[in-house]
Amino acid sequence: MPDSREKRLLAVLAASAALAVLAVAVNLGMERLQAAESQSEKLRSGLARLGKELPSEAEAVSRVEVLKGDLAALRSRFYAAGEMNPYSFGTLVKDRLTSLGMTVVRYQVVEVQGRKDLEFSVTGSVRSLVLFLKDVSEADRDSSIPSLTVTVREGTGVADAVFRIGYETLD
């Protein structure tokens, strides 16, 4: 059985071991706290930088309104689904060509890669053809002319043209 001196030494040893474990735990805790403070400081500085870069709420709301207006303007350039069909569009194009003095030899609906376009074969003055193409490019609604072949009759100012034209829709 240990005597009182040995008991004291064991108690001192146990206390020393406990203090050592406590010191290691405190040291590890301090390192984690310093790492967390460092990370917290980085996040605060990033947040401050982000706050400086972001527009104010009023500016953001204003920008959203401008973008909504731009989107509405873009949408107005397209036909809504079901608003236009190839036959009605063909009538519009044919009427415009005729009003410019062009003769429509033939036109037909052609489908290429799931898209329906109109193919026109027309004859008329070069000036009329140019005016038609200008009208298409300046129209309120978007149209596309994926192909155009023009043959000008020498010395007459008359052109024969074959082109495909399609209208754009929002699906």
BELDA-V545659 format. One record per pair of residues at least 6 apart in sequence whose ideal C-beta (glycine too) atoms are under 7 Angstrom apart, sorted by the first residue. I is the first residue (numbers start at 1). J is the second residue. If there is no record, write none. Layout:
i;j
I;J
I;J
//
This chain:
i;j
2;10
55;63
75;170
77;140
77;141
77;142
78;141
78;142
78;168
78;169
78;170
79;141
79;167
79;168
79;169
80;170
81;169
81;170
81;171
84;167
84;169
86;109
86;116
86;118
89;118
89;167
90;107
90;118
93;118
93;120
93;165
94;104
94;107
96;132
96;135
97;104
97;122
97;132
98;104
100;128
100;131
100;132
101;124
101;125
101;128
102;122
102;123
102;124
102;128
102;129
102;132
103;122
103;123
103;124
104;120
104;122
105;121
105;122
105;123
106;121
107;118
107;119
107;120
108;119
109;116
109;118
110;117
110;119
110;164
115;166
117;146
117;164
117;165
117;166
118;164
118;165
118;166
119;164
120;163
120;165
121;162
122;161
123;158
123;160
124;158
124;159
125;157
125;158
126;152
126;157
126;159
129;150
129;159
129;161
136;143
136;145
141;167
142;168
143;165
143;166
143;167
143;168
144;166
144;168
145;163
145;164
145;165
146;164
147;163
147;164
148;161
148;163
149;161
149;162
150;159
150;161
151;159
151;160
152;159
//
